Amino acid sequence: MKKLSLFLIILSMASCKVSQKTTDDYAKKADEYAHKYIMVDGHVDLPYRLKVKNFQMSKEFTGIPLETKEGDFDFKRARKGGLDAPFMSIYIPSTYDTKGAQLLADSLINMVNFIAKEKSDYFETAKSPAEIKAIFAKGKIALPMGMENGSPIGELSDVAKYRAKGISYITLTHAKDNRICDSSYDTTKTWKGLSPFGKDVVKVMANEGVLIDISHVSDDTFYQVIDIAPVPIIASHSSSRKFTPDFQRNMSDDMITKLGKNGGVIMVNFGSTFLSNEVVEYRKSLQNEIKALFEKKGIDRKDPSAEAVMDDFFANHPLAFADVKKVADHVDNIVKLAGIDHVGLGSDFDGVGNSLPTGLKDVADYPNLITELLKRGYSESDIEKLCSGNIFRVWEKVLAYAGK
């Protein structure tokens, strides 16, 4: 009996060693693939974060965004994580009118161009997959740009103007219905989908080679875009509604299926509230506690110091975060519905605040997700498609259509 027990103990120890070795092998492969293949992220909110921090375009411009402890993105962490082409979000809040939106868009575009110019050893702007590939070959990080919220589009001719300024996709709206379409966050249903102007905008975007981004739009808008778009579309930073049934911002199974048939790609958002209904409910249960905390400290939620207070608070509430496995669950569901050719990465880094999942806290952490996907049986080819192959295919088709 003692001999049998000893044998079982030895067998168990050997099994643990094999398991650990396998995990280490997956992690090693994940890091290799993250740096071997071009990695595109559909949505990084660096420009607006820097604007909020009063970023100045001047000769005094120094380390940002080469290395910093603030935010989710800088060059050093991106290099560690294998990120090669983060789409810089030209984010326009829904409160801006057309003129104000255009001024803000231009200022953020100028900021990205300034960063690329002043830190040209590290960054270059890009307007196509071909340019990203050339920048990758030089060992630099490419900075393509996407406009989050189409409110700067006051006239159809503005689409071509912003394409010339470097905008490669336009998210049709944001948190409110605008002149183009209805938002998933807005219950007004101004247009019951696309406006007449919006239908023309979608067609002009295709003609100009601008990717049509349906993140943030209402369901009605999505289905109408699918019906009229002559090219594959994208969701630059959305996840699967299966796991957040009350969150209209995410895409339903039917929407994901139809996007796959359209030939498009959904780029998974990493925000914990995009990933898990359990996290959403748990965070709701903390609201009274958070309110009392701010009252005790005598500061407003909009105060600059509020971010650090919230970070400290959530550090003691781990259930307020999803994890890297949950992100992989979203990838699994999209692949099940639409196929491996229709999924990508759209983290929303610097845009979702202190809701990033455990294991994916900044741009250094992409290999953690790849490790989890390798454990689930994804192949090297699958990883390459997820990182950039899928978005490049869609982007190239859109550019080819415009070229005709």
C-alpha positions as CSV (number, residue, x, y, z in Angstrom):
1,M,0.0,0.0,0.0
2,K,2.9,2.4,0.9
3,K,4.6,1.5,-2.3
4,L,1.5,2.3,-4.3
5,S,1.1,5.7,-2.5
6,L,4.7,6.5,-3.2
7,F,4.2,5.6,-6.9
8,L,1.2,7.8,-7.1
9,I,3.0,10.8,-5.5
10,I,5.9,10.4,-8.0
11,L,3.5,10.1,-10.9
12,S,1.7,13.3,-9.7
13,M,5.0,15.2,-9.4
14,A,6.0,14.1,-12.9
15,S,2.7,15.2,-14.3
16,C,3.1,18.6,-12.8
17,K,6.5,19.0,-14.3
18,V,5.2,18.0,-17.8
19,S,2.3,20.4,-17.3
20,Q,4.6,23.3,-16.3
21,K,7.0,22.6,-19.2
22,T,4.0,22.7,-21.6
23,T,2.9,26.0,-20.2
24,D,6.4,27.4,-20.5
25,D,6.5,26.1,-24.1
26,Y,3.3,27.9,-25.0
27,A,4.5,31.1,-23.5
28,K,7.8,30.9,-25.4
29,K,5.9,30.3,-28.6
30,A,3.5,33.1,-27.9
31,D,6.3,35.6,-27.4
32,E,8.0,34.3,-30.6
33,Y,4.8,34.7,-32.7
34,A,4.0,38.2,-31.2
35,H,7.3,39.4,-32.5
36,K,7.5,37.3,-35.7
37,Y,4.2,38.6,-37.1
38,I,3.0,42.1,-37.5
39,M,0.6,42.9,-34.7
40,V,-2.2,45.4,-35.4
41,D,-4.5,46.8,-32.7
42,G,-7.6,48.4,-34.0
43,H,-8.0,51.0,-31.3
44,V,-5.6,52.7,-28.9
45,D,-6.7,56.0,-27.4
46,L,-3.3,57.6,-26.8
47,P,-3.9,60.9,-28.6
48,Y,-6.9,61.9,-26.5
49,R,-5.2,60.7,-23.3
50,L,-2.3,63.0,-24.1
51,K,-4.7,65.9,-24.9
52,V,-6.4,65.4,-21.5
53,K,-2.9,65.5,-19.9
54,N,-2.3,68.9,-21.7
55,F,0.3,67.5,-24.2
56,Q,2.2,70.3,-25.8
57,M,3.7,70.1,-29.3
58,S,6.9,71.9,-28.6
59,K,10.7,71.6,-28.5
60,E,10.3,70.5,-24.9
61,F,8.6,67.3,-26.0
62,T,10.5,64.5,-24.5
63,G,9.9,60.9,-23.3
64,I,6.1,60.4,-24.0
65,P,5.3,58.1,-25.6
66,L,8.7,56.3,-25.5
67,E,8.6,55.2,-21.9
68,T,6.1,56.2,-19.2
69,K,4.4,54.8,-16.2
70,E,1.2,56.5,-17.2
71,G,-1.5,55.0,-19.4
72,D,-1.4,51.8,-21.3
73,F,0.9,52.5,-24.3
74,D,4.5,53.6,-24.9
75,F,7.2,52.4,-27.2
76,K,9.1,50.3,-24.7
77,R,6.0,48.3,-23.6
78,A,4.8,48.0,-27.2
79,R,8.1,46.4,-28.1
80,K,7.9,44.0,-25.2
81,G,4.4,42.9,-26.2
82,G,5.1,42.8,-30.0
83,L,2.7,45.6,-31.0
84,D,3.7,47.0,-34.4
85,A,0.7,49.0,-35.6
86,P,-1.7,50.5,-33.1
87,F,-4.5,52.5,-34.7
88,M,-4.3,55.9,-33.1
89,S,-7.9,56.8,-32.2
90,I,-8.9,60.3,-33.3
91,Y,-11.6,60.4,-30.7
92,I,-14.3,63.0,-30.9
93,P,-16.7,63.2,-27.9
94,S,-20.4,63.3,-28.8
95,T,-20.9,66.8,-27.4
96,Y,-19.0,68.5,-30.2
97,D,-20.8,70.1,-33.1
98,T,-19.4,69.7,-36.6
99,K,-17.0,72.7,-36.6
100,G,-15.8,71.9,-33.1
101,A,-15.4,68.2,-34.1
102,Q,-13.3,69.2,-37.1
103,L,-11.0,71.4,-35.0
104,L,-10.5,68.6,-32.4
105,A,-9.9,66.0,-35.1
106,D,-7.3,68.2,-36.8
107,S,-5.5,68.8,-33.5
108,L,-5.3,65.1,-32.7
109,I,-4.1,64.2,-36.2
110,N,-1.5,67.0,-35.9
111,M,-0.4,65.5,-32.6
112,V,0.1,62.0,-34.1
113,N,2.1,63.5,-37.0
114,F,4.1,65.5,-34.5
115,I,5.0,62.5,-32.5
116,A,6.0,60.6,-35.7
117,K,8.2,63.5,-36.8
118,E,9.9,64.3,-33.5
119,K,10.4,60.6,-32.7
120,S,11.1,59.4,-36.2
121,D,13.6,56.8,-35.0
122,Y,10.7,55.0,-33.4
123,F,7.5,55.9,-35.2
124,E,6.0,56.6,-38.6
125,T,2.5,57.3,-39.6
126,A,0.8,54.8,-42.0
127,K,-2.2,54.8,-44.4
128,S,-2.1,51.2,-45.8
129,P,-1.0,47.7,-45.0
130,A,1.9,48.1,-47.4
131,E,3.2,51.1,-45.5
132,I,2.9,49.2,-42.2
133,K,4.9,46.3,-43.6
134,A,7.6,48.7,-44.8
135,I,7.7,50.4,-41.3
136,F,7.9,47.0,-39.6
137,A,10.9,46.1,-41.8
138,K,12.7,49.2,-40.5
139,G,12.1,48.1,-36.9
140,K,9.7,51.0,-36.1
141,I,6.1,51.2,-34.9
142,A,3.6,52.3,-37.4
143,L,0.9,54.7,-36.4
144,P,-2.2,54.4,-38.6
145,M,-5.2,56.6,-37.6
146,G,-8.9,55.9,-37.2
147,M,-11.5,58.5,-36.5
148,E,-13.8,57.5,-33.6
149,N,-17.1,59.3,-34.3
150,G,-18.0,60.6,-37.8
151,S,-19.2,63.9,-36.5
152,P,-16.4,65.8,-38.3
153,I,-17.9,64.7,-41.6
154,G,-20.1,67.7,-42.3
155,E,-20.1,67.3,-46.1
156,L,-19.5,64.2,-48.2
157,S,-16.3,65.8,-49.5
158,D,-14.9,65.7,-46.0
159,V,-14.4,62.0,-46.3
160,A,-11.7,62.5,-49.0
161,K,-10.2,65.4,-47.0
162,Y,-9.7,63.2,-43.9
163,R,-8.5,60.3,-45.9
164,A,-5.8,62.6,-47.3
165,K,-4.9,63.7,-43.7
166,G,-4.3,60.0,-42.8
167,I,-7.6,58.7,-41.5
168,S,-8.0,55.0,-42.5
169,Y,-11.3,54.2,-40.8
170,I,-14.2,56.1,-39.5
171,T,-16.4,54.9,-36.6
172,L,-19.7,56.2,-37.8
173,T,-20.8,57.5,-34.4
174,H,-20.0,57.3,-30.7
175,A,-22.2,57.7,-27.6
176,K,-25.0,59.7,-29.2
177,D,-27.0,59.7,-32.5
178,N,-25.3,62.1,-35.0
179,R,-25.9,63.3,-38.5
180,I,-24.8,59.9,-39.9
181,C,-26.6,57.3,-37.8
182,D,-27.9,56.1,-34.4
183,S,-25.7,55.0,-31.5
184,S,-26.0,51.8,-29.5
185,Y,-25.8,54.0,-26.3
186,D,-28.6,56.4,-27.4
187,T,-32.3,55.4,-27.0
188,T,-33.6,58.3,-29.1
189,K,-33.4,56.3,-32.4
190,T,-33.3,59.5,-34.4
191,W,-32.9,57.8,-37.8
192,K,-33.9,54.2,-37.0
193,G,-30.5,53.3,-38.3
194,L,-28.6,55.3,-41.0
195,S,-29.7,58.8,-42.0
196,P,-30.1,59.6,-45.7
197,F,-26.8,61.5,-45.4
198,G,-25.3,58.5,-43.6
199,K,-26.1,56.2,-46.4
200,D,-24.2,58.4,-48.8
201,V,-21.3,58.7,-46.3
202,V,-21.0,54.9,-46.2
203,K,-20.8,54.7,-50.0
204,V,-18.3,57.6,-50.2
205,M,-16.1,56.0,-47.6
206,A,-15.9,52.8,-49.7
207,N,-15.1,54.9,-52.8
208,E,-12.3,56.7,-50.9
209,G,-10.8,53.6,-49.4
210,V,-11.8,54.4,-45.9
211,L,-12.7,51.4,-43.7
212,I,-16.3,51.5,-42.5
213,D,-16.3,50.9,-38.7
214,I,-19.5,49.8,-37.0
215,S,-18.3,49.8,-33.4
216,H,-20.7,52.0,-31.3
217,V,-23.6,52.0,-33.8
218,S,-27.1,50.7,-33.1
219,D,-28.2,47.3,-34.3
220,D,-30.5,48.9,-36.9
221,T,-27.5,50.9,-38.2
222,F,-25.3,47.8,-38.4
223,Y,-27.9,45.8,-40.5
224,Q,-28.4,48.8,-42.9
225,V,-24.6,49.2,-43.3
226,I,-24.3,45.5,-44.1
227,D,-27.0,45.8,-46.7
228,I,-25.5,48.7,-48.6
229,A,-21.7,48.5,-48.0
230,P,-20.0,47.4,-51.2
231,V,-16.9,46.3,-49.2
232,P,-16.1,44.3,-46.1
233,I,-16.6,46.3,-42.9
234,I,-14.9,46.3,-39.5
235,A,-15.7,46.6,-35.8
236,S,-12.5,48.2,-34.6
237,H,-13.1,47.6,-30.9
238,S,-16.2,45.5,-30.1
239,S,-16.7,42.2,-28.3
240,S,-19.4,39.4,-28.2
241,R,-22.8,40.2,-26.7
242,K,-23.2,36.6,-25.8
243,F,-21.3,37.3,-22.6
244,T,-22.9,40.7,-21.9
245,P,-26.5,40.2,-23.0
246,D,-27.7,43.7,-21.9
247,F,-24.8,45.6,-23.5
248,Q,-25.9,46.7,-26.9
249,R,-22.5,48.2,-27.6
250,N,-21.2,44.6,-28.2
251,M,-22.2,42.5,-31.2
252,S,-24.9,39.8,-31.1
253,D,-24.2,36.3,-32.5
254,D,-26.4,37.1,-35.5
255,M,-24.4,40.3,-36.2
256,I,-21.1,38.5,-35.9
257,T,-22.3,35.8,-38.3
258,K,-23.4,38.4,-40.8
259,L,-20.2,40.3,-40.5
260,G,-18.4,37.1,-41.3
261,K,-20.5,36.6,-44.4
262,N,-19.7,40.2,-45.4
263,G,-16.0,39.3,-45.2
264,G,-15.3,41.7,-42.4
265,V,-13.5,41.5,-39.1
266,I,-14.4,42.1,-35.5
267,M,-11.5,43.3,-33.3
268,V,-12.0,42.3,-29.7
269,N,-12.2,45.0,-27.0
270,F,-10.3,44.2,-23.8
271,G,-12.4,46.3,-21.4
272,S,-13.7,44.1,-18.6
273,T,-17.2,45.5,-18.9
274,F,-17.2,44.4,-22.5
275,L,-16.2,40.9,-21.6
276,S,-18.2,39.7,-18.6
277,N,-21.7,40.4,-17.3
278,E,-20.6,39.1,-13.9
279,V,-18.0,41.9,-13.8
280,V,-20.7,44.4,-14.8
281,E,-23.0,43.3,-12.0
282,Y,-20.2,43.3,-9.4
283,R,-19.1,46.8,-10.3
284,K,-22.7,48.0,-10.0
285,S,-22.8,46.5,-6.5
286,L,-19.7,48.7,-5.6
287,Q,-21.2,52.0,-6.6
288,N,-22.4,53.1,-3.1
289,E,-19.1,52.2,-1.6
290,I,-17.3,54.2,-4.3
291,K,-19.6,57.2,-3.8
292,A,-18.9,57.1,0.0
293,L,-15.1,56.9,-0.7
294,F,-15.2,60.1,-2.8
295,E,-17.3,61.9,-0.3
296,K,-14.9,60.9,2.5
297,K,-12.0,62.2,0.5
298,G,-13.9,65.4,-0.5
299,I,-13.1,65.1,-4.3
300,D,-15.3,64.9,-7.4
301,R,-15.3,61.9,-9.7
302,K,-14.1,64.3,-12.5
303,D,-11.1,65.5,-10.4
304,P,-7.7,64.7,-11.9
305,S,-6.8,62.8,-8.7
306,A,-9.9,60.6,-9.1
307,E,-8.1,58.1,-11.4
308,A,-5.6,57.2,-8.8
309,V,-8.3,56.8,-6.1
310,M,-10.2,54.4,-8.4
311,D,-7.0,52.5,-9.2
312,D,-6.3,52.0,-5.5
313,F,-9.9,51.0,-4.8
314,F,-10.2,48.4,-7.6
315,A,-6.8,47.0,-6.6
316,N,-8.5,45.6,-3.5
317,H,-11.5,44.3,-5.6
318,P,-10.1,41.7,-8.0
319,L,-13.6,40.5,-9.0
320,A,-14.0,43.8,-10.7
321,F,-11.9,42.5,-13.5
322,A,-12.3,39.9,-16.2
323,D,-9.1,38.0,-17.2
324,V,-7.2,36.9,-20.3
325,K,-9.2,33.7,-20.5
326,K,-12.4,35.6,-20.9
327,V,-10.9,37.5,-23.8
328,A,-10.0,34.2,-25.3
329,D,-13.7,33.1,-24.8
330,H,-14.8,36.0,-27.0
331,V,-12.3,35.0,-29.6
332,D,-13.6,31.5,-29.5
333,N,-17.2,32.6,-29.9
334,I,-16.4,34.8,-32.9
335,V,-14.4,32.0,-34.5
336,K,-17.3,29.6,-33.9
337,L,-19.8,32.0,-35.6
338,A,-17.8,33.6,-38.3
339,G,-14.5,31.7,-38.7
340,I,-10.9,32.4,-37.9
341,D,-10.6,34.8,-40.8
342,H,-12.9,37.3,-39.1
343,V,-11.4,38.2,-35.8
344,G,-8.7,40.6,-34.7
345,L,-7.5,42.7,-31.7
346,G,-9.1,46.0,-30.8
347,S,-8.0,46.5,-27.2
348,D,-9.3,50.0,-26.5
349,F,-6.1,50.6,-24.4
350,D,-6.0,54.1,-22.9
351,G,-9.8,54.2,-23.5
352,V,-11.4,51.9,-20.9
353,G,-9.6,53.3,-17.8
354,N,-9.3,50.9,-14.9
355,S,-11.3,48.1,-16.4
356,L,-8.6,46.2,-18.2
357,P,-8.5,42.4,-17.5
358,T,-6.0,40.6,-15.4
359,G,-3.2,39.5,-17.7
360,L,-3.9,42.3,-20.3
361,K,-3.2,45.5,-18.4
362,D,-1.1,47.3,-21.1
363,V,0.5,46.8,-24.5
364,A,3.3,44.6,-23.0
365,D,0.7,41.8,-22.4
366,Y,-0.4,40.6,-25.8
367,P,1.7,37.4,-25.5
368,N,-0.5,36.4,-22.5
369,L,-3.5,36.2,-24.8
370,I,-1.6,34.4,-27.5
371,T,-0.4,31.9,-24.9
372,E,-4.0,31.2,-23.8
373,L,-5.1,30.8,-27.5
374,L,-2.2,28.3,-28.2
375,K,-3.3,26.3,-25.2
376,R,-6.8,26.1,-26.7
377,G,-5.4,24.7,-30.0
378,Y,-5.0,27.7,-32.2
379,S,-2.3,27.3,-34.8
380,E,0.6,29.5,-35.8
381,S,-1.4,30.5,-38.9
382,D,-4.4,31.3,-36.8
383,I,-2.3,33.6,-34.6
384,E,-0.9,35.4,-37.7
385,K,-4.5,36.0,-38.9
386,L,-5.6,37.3,-35.5
387,C,-2.6,39.7,-35.2
388,S,-2.8,41.3,-38.7
389,G,-3.7,38.9,-41.5
390,N,-7.4,39.4,-41.2
391,I,-7.4,43.2,-40.9
392,F,-4.9,43.5,-43.7
393,R,-7.1,41.4,-46.0
394,V,-10.1,43.6,-45.4
395,W,-8.1,46.8,-45.6
396,E,-6.5,45.7,-48.9
397,K,-9.9,44.8,-50.4
398,V,-11.3,48.3,-49.4
399,L,-8.3,50.0,-51.0
400,A,-8.6,47.9,-54.1
401,Y,-12.3,48.8,-54.4
402,A,-11.5,52.5,-54.1
403,G,-8.7,52.0,-56.7
404,K,-11.3,50.8,-59.2
